[in-house]
Amino acid sequence: MLSVAQSEGVLSRIGAVLDSADAALDPAGLPGRLTGPALAIRTAEYVRATATAGAKRPTVLPTRAQTLIVPDTTTWPRTELVVTEQPDDLQAPRLLVLTQATARDPYRLWGWARLGAGVKMPGTADTAHGSVPIAADATGYLLSPVETLAQYADVLANGDASKFAGAFPADFFRTYIEARRAAYSESLKAVATVTETYMPTGGGTVALATADGGALVVGAMTTQTTIAVAQGSVALDDAFEAALAGRASVTKSSVRTWTDVIAFYVPPAGSATTQIQVLAAEHSLTSVTGE
């Protein structure tokens, strides 16, 4: 279990790698301290920054902690969660997910997500004792961690028509996804149809116990936005999208792939709280293909 000083050291080393790579917009050094969704998102952000001549810089990731949530375990892999200080640009604090694959590996930044406005993190054990890791298929909760991701993906796809909608109240991320999807479909309705799918990433779910017997669950998900062109062509007039696709327009179809990181509070089974809360989320474009 990491001490506070050790955790601060890990964050400092991750910050140094990010500072160096961000300055050069070069992902070559990132794998030493980034992995998973974080590596995919940061690499794509360098493409975006280059394509926009620096107008859209990489996401600001503070590496000073408000809160540390360390694992109480003697085995690997290990996961630590960090709620950062508020960035200098006054955006929401980030929830950082740090993972250590084996005892010989360094902790790496696996993912990050922005806390929703007004969200309060659930209580967790202090750093002297640590929080118990929870298996992806663990019972004793309103839903297991893996079920949480799968059912939320269905809610994103089907909204209130989803058979799982009752377990998830309306939240900031779902509102954003639905509004963006509707606006995009409307903008292309004369020339193309737009469909969107949401799929949890295999092995991309981690969870730690909360003080009330619930679970703090963080999962990765892939969103794919598919455009089927009915007539003419669709311009990829966003410089970032065009850079990822390697082309300026499509005449048949295009697929945009988004990498998502979402954090939830899942109540314990039998709790008076019968809905799952979305705490933080990140939705980042990482790939575009087209023909």
Secondary structure, DSSP 4 states (H G I P E B T S, - for coil): ---HHHHHHHHHHHHHHHHHHHHHT-GGGGGGTB-HHHHHHHHHHHHHHHHTTTSSPPPP---SEEEEE-B--SSSSEEEEEEEPPPTT--PPEEEEEEESSTTSPPEEEEEEEEPTT--PPP---TTT-B-B--TT--SBSS-HHHHHHHHHHHHHHGGGSTTGGGS---HHHHHHHHHHHHHHHHHTTTEEEEEEEEEEEEEEEEEE-TTS-EEEEEEEEEEEEEEE-SS-EE--SHHHHHHHTSSEESSEEEEEEEEEEEEEEPBTT-S--SPEEEEEEEEEEEEEE-
